């Protein structure tokens, strides 16, 4: 409900909420360096689909999560090569 008071408009709470900017979407963290990956594929005479970097990033993230889990399971705060 809007009402006019001394030349100003008073907005309802619902209108105020609707006027707020939408929250930013969570940015995806990249665990790979795209340029290095492209260079590797180029040296091996292969081209890359842009979607392959997203999949590669998911694979690396999975490896990192498993390594963290293994280190925690062994009551360590350091991830070691054998965790990978």
Secondary structure, DSSP 8 states (H G I E B T S, - for coil): --EEETTEEE--HHHHHHHS-----------S-HHHHHHHHHHTT----THHHHHHHHHHHHHHHHHHHHHHHTT-SS--GGG-
